[in-house]
Amino acid sequence: MKSRDEIVAKAEESRKHPKHTHPWIYLYKVKSGRRKTQNVEKMYNNMTELQGDAVKRHAEDKEDLAVYGIVRVMRNHMRSRKEDI
């Protein structure tokens, strides 16, 4: 099992040297400790960056962290959602 610091360090490295120039919009659910499950929608270049950001933002010391239900939103779908609003 990787430590929190290792996951965040890999995410920082991934952010500095992305494999492509356009980030994707990801939707995911995060559950940390006894806190309520949160739905998150953010832009990331890849899954490594998503995992590092989730750990940095939501992980507390000695609490379990679950990130699940990860979905990459297709660009055409986002355009359609923006037009509907």
N, C-alpha and C positions, 0 to 999 in steps of 0.2 A: 504494500500500500504506500502511495506517495504522500509525502508531507505537504502541508499547505504551502510552504515556501517553495518547494520544488515545482508545484503546479503553477504558482504565480510567476516564477522565474521563466518557465517555458512559455507562458503566455506573453510575457514582455518581449522575449526573443522573437516569438512569432509575429508580434505586432510591428517590430522593427524591420523585419524582412518578410513581408507578405508574398505569397506565390502569385497573387493576382492583384489588380489595382482597384477593384470595386468590392466593397463589403456587401454582405447579404443581411437581410433582416431575419432574425431568429426569434421565435416565440418559444418560451420554456416555462416550466413551473419549478419553483425552488421551495424547499422545506428545510428549515434549520431549527434544531432543538424543539422547544415546545411552542414556537411561534407559528402563526397561521401561514398556510401555503400562499405564496405570492405568484402571480402571473407576470412575467417580464417580457417585454418586446424591445429589443435593442439591435443595433447593427454591429456585426463582427465579421472579420475576414475569414475565420475558420473556427472549427470546434475547440481547438486548443486555446484560442483567445477567449472564447465563450466560457470555458471551464475556469480559466484563471480569473476572469472578471467576476464570475459567480462566487468563487472562493473568497476573493478580496472583498466583495460587497456584503456577502451574507453569512460567511462562516464565523462562528465564535469559538473561542477556546473550549476544547473538550465537549463540544456538542456535535451531534451527527448532522451531516449536510446531505441532502438529496436533491439532485438536479435531474429532472425527468420531463418527458413529454416534449422533447426538443423537435421543433419543426422549422425548416427553412422556408420562408415565404417566397413564392415565385414573384418576380417583378410584375408580370401582367396582373396577377391577383392584387398586388398593392395598388396599382394604377386604378383598377376597378373599385377597390375599397375607398380610395380617395375621391373618386367621382361620385360615389354613393353618399358621401358625407356632406 
